[in-house]
Amino acid sequence: MKILIIGGGPAGSTAARFLAKKHDVTLIQDKIWDKPCGGGVKAWIFDEFDLDKNLIKHLLDKVYMVYKNKKIKIPLKDKNLAIVKRMEFDEHLRSLAQKAGAKLIYGKFKKFENKKALIEINKEKFLFEYDILIAADGVNSSVRKALNLPSIPKTITHYTKTDKYKTKECEFFFDKELGGNYYGWAFPHENLSHIGSVDAKSFENLCKYLNIDTKVKGYFIPTWQENITIQKDNIYFVGDAAAQVMPLSFEGIYYAIKSAEILTNSIINNLNYKEEWNKKYLKDFKFMKFLENLNKTPLRSLVVKAHKFNFVKNLSINLWLKSRS
Ligand SMILES: Cc1cc2nc3c(=O)[nH]c(=O)nc-3n(C[C@H](O)[C@H](O)[C@H](O)COP(=O)(O)OP(=O)(O)OC[C@H]3O[C@@H](n4cnc5c(N)ncnc54)[C@H](O)[C@@H]3O)c2cc1C
């Protein structure tokens, strides 16, 4: 079968890697870039997917919740949180897809023409045939647009990489002024820190709070909802292009890779992709959506403060770790 995959981020590269063992796979990636991202990923994914551990820049055994100037330490079981540099990480995933037999082409999906995909490569246009097309082209999916599907629900995030604030751990800021309706974050990134928050005002406040003066950048992140179309005939959506980002935590790398695994198993074994995804993740995503909504209410302060109790810390950690399988 001819499978064309648009987008060579974590979702598309993983799908290409697994499908190339059985099918004729072409992976289209528009550019080499450092995707705006904190780069935090569950560390066990390196063993689970046989990834190169040299890509891990930091391996953390705790995170901090910051609220009302107080820092609450949340120990993780073992060193469970890895920080990667997205440019290197994504290139590695694409190279694994190539090793498995996928053809990697740097080009850009433009539109559909006579049931073929029009790809621009070095300013020239080519039509690609396919039996199956996988759209792994991120939050602004142009495949979705070309099919006139509603765009992915999303929110803008504001972030920067700076050397003006140093942290060795992941810090999450839960005051409304610093984190808006979600949270602000500071992650270590080699000799820099990745600082961010969702809305512009809370980002500005976070920068003031951390005493940094920096240039802000913005990028969208999906806000998952249950009713998003993830398949239309022989076209499948995965990763950010299917909004498969965990509500509240905004963890997207792990779920892009795991969702690509579910998709490839569904294609290879002729199973219903949506049903398989729902079986594995719907309950967790719905529960986290509930917590995300709770976080927007005054109950947020109670939930954050409760983290000084060990049983609440353990509950949070288990929630974060439970999707391992
Ligand atoms: C500021 C910020 C911080 C984040 N921090 C974290 C974090 O710490 N941990 C975490 O787990 N998640 C984080 N996320 C979310 C995470 O970045 C995404 O969920 C993840 O990248 C999704 O992977 P993907 O492969 O689905 O999409 P992407 O990584 O977006 O990959 C899609 C790829 O498709 C390519 N593409 C797009 N259009 C076309 C086209 N027309 N033709 C060809 N190629 C195309 C793009 O160049 C891109 O490389 C963060 C997101 C943001 C915005």
The ligand as an SDF file (V2000), in Angstrom:
LIG
                    3D

 53 58  0  0  0  0  0  0  0  0999 V2000
    5.1980   26.7500   23.6650 C   0  0  0  0  0  0  0  0  0  0  0  0
    4.9260   25.2810   23.6630 C   0  0  0  0  0  0  0  0  0  0  0  0
    5.5060   24.4730   24.6410 C   0  0  0  0  0  0  0  0  0  0  0  0
    5.2620   23.0860   24.6390 C   0  0  0  0  0  0  0  0  0  0  0  0
    5.8970   22.3150   25.5660 N   0  0  0  0  0  0  0  0  0  0  0  0
    5.6900   20.9690   25.5770 C   0  0  0  0  0  0  0  0  0  0  0  0
    6.4040   20.1270   26.4730 C   0  0  0  0  0  0  0  0  0  0  0  0
    7.2450   20.5820   27.2700 O   0  0  0  0  0  0  0  0  0  0  0  0
    6.1560   18.7970   26.4440 N   0  0  0  0  0  0  0  0  0  0  0  0
    5.2630   18.2370   25.5680 C   0  0  0  0  0  0  0  0  0  0  0  0
    5.0570   17.0190   25.5970 O   0  0  0  0  0  0  0  0  0  0  0  0
    4.6030   19.0200   24.6620 N   0  0  0  0  0  0  0  0  0  0  0  0
    4.8030   20.3530   24.6400 C   0  0  0  0  0  0  0  0  0  0  0  0
    4.1700   21.1280   23.6950 N   0  0  0  0  0  0  0  0  0  0  0  0
    3.3000   20.4600   22.7150 C   0  0  0  0  0  0  0  0  0  0  0  0
    4.1430   19.7350   21.6330 C   0  0  0  0  0  0  0  0  0  0  0  0
    5.0740   20.6490   21.1120 O   0  0  0  0  0  0  0  0  0  0  0  0
    3.2540   19.1900   20.5170 C   0  0  0  0  0  0  0  0  0  0  0  0
    2.1180   18.5810   21.0810 O   0  0  0  0  0  0  0  0  0  0  0  0
    4.0110   18.1550   19.6460 C   0  0  0  0  0  0  0  0  0  0  0  0
    5.0320   18.8030   18.9550 O   0  0  0  0  0  0  0  0  0  0  0  0
    3.0640   17.4630   18.6610 C   0  0  0  0  0  0  0  0  0  0  0  0
    3.7800   16.6950   17.7180 O   0  0  0  0  0  0  0  0  0  0  0  0
    3.2120   16.5120   16.2250 P   0  0  0  0  0  0  0  0  0  0  0  0
    4.1520   15.6400   15.5250 O   0  0  0  0  0  0  0  0  0  0  0  0
    1.7930   16.1540   16.2910 O   0  0  0  0  0  0  0  0  0  0  0  0
    3.2250   17.9860   15.6190 O   0  0  0  0  0  0  0  0  0  0  0  0
    4.4600   18.9440   15.2980 P   0  0  0  0  0  0  0  0  0  0  0  0
    5.5550   18.7160   16.2780 O   0  0  0  0  0  0  0  0  0  0  0  0
    3.8990   20.3140   15.1760 O   0  0  0  0  0  0  0  0  0  0  0  0
    4.9690   18.4210   13.8980 O   0  0  0  0  0  0  0  0  0  0  0  0
    4.2920   18.7100   12.7110 C   0  0  0  0  0  0  0  0  0  0  0  0
    5.3360   18.8450   11.6260 C   0  0  0  0  0  0  0  0  0  0  0  0
    4.6740   19.0220   10.3750 O   0  0  0  0  0  0  0  0  0  0  0  0
    5.3830   19.9720    9.6060 C   0  0  0  0  0  0  0  0  0  0  0  0
    4.4140   20.5700    8.6760 N   0  0  0  0  0  0  0  0  0  0  0  0
    3.4270   21.4450    8.9800 C   0  0  0  0  0  0  0  0  0  0  0  0
    2.7310   21.7750    7.8780 N   0  0  0  0  0  0  0  0  0  0  0  0
    3.3030   21.0850    6.8510 C   0  0  0  0  0  0  0  0  0  0  0  0
    3.0340   21.0020    5.4490 C   0  0  0  0  0  0  0  0  0  0  0  0
    2.0240   21.7020    4.8720 N   0  0  0  0  0  0  0  0  0  0  0  0
    3.8170   20.1940    4.6800 N   0  0  0  0  0  0  0  0  0  0  0  0
    4.8360   19.4770    5.2420 C   0  0  0  0  0  0  0  0  0  0  0  0
    5.1370   19.5370    6.5570 N   0  0  0  0  0  0  0  0  0  0  0  0
    4.3720   20.3210    7.3560 C   0  0  0  0  0  0  0  0  0  0  0  0
    5.9320   20.9660   10.6410 C   0  0  0  0  0  0  0  0  0  0  0  0
    7.1050   21.6190   10.1910 O   0  0  0  0  0  0  0  0  0  0  0  0
    6.2200   20.0820   11.8400 C   0  0  0  0  0  0  0  0  0  0  0  0
    7.5680   19.6840   11.9100 O   0  0  0  0  0  0  0  0  0  0  0  0
    4.4010   22.5130   23.6700 C   0  0  0  0  0  0  0  0  0  0  0  0
    3.8130   23.3260   22.6840 C   0  0  0  0  0  0  0  0  0  0  0  0
    4.0660   24.6910   22.6810 C   0  0  0  0  0  0  0  0  0  0  0  0
    3.4510   25.5440   21.6090 C   0  0  0  0  0  0  0  0  0  0  0  0
  1  2  1  0
  2  3  1  0
  2 52  2  0
  3  4  2  0
  4  5  1  0
  4 50  1  0
  5  6  2  0
  6  7  1  0
  6 13  1  0
  7  8  2  0
  7  9  1  0
  9 10  1  0
 10 11  2  0
 10 12  1  0
 12 13  2  0
 13 14  1  0
 14 15  1  0
 14 50  1  0
 15 16  1  0
 16 17  1  0
 16 18  1  0
 18 19  1  0
 18 20  1  0
 20 21  1  0
 20 22  1  0
 22 23  1  0
 23 24  1  0
 24 25  2  0
 24 26  1  0
 24 27  1  0
 27 28  1  0
 28 29  2  0
 28 30  1  0
 28 31  1  0
 31 32  1  0
 32 33  1  0
 33 34  1  0
 33 48  1  0
 34 35  1  0
 35 36  1  0
 35 46  1  0
 36 37  1  0
 36 45  1  0
 37 38  2  0
 38 39  1  0
 39 40  1  0
 39 45  2  0
 40 41  1  0
 40 42  2  0
 42 43  1  0
 43 44  2  0
 44 45  1  0
 46 47  1  0
 46 48  1  0
 48 49  1  0
 50 51  2  0
 51 52  1  0
 52 53  1  0
M  END
$$$$
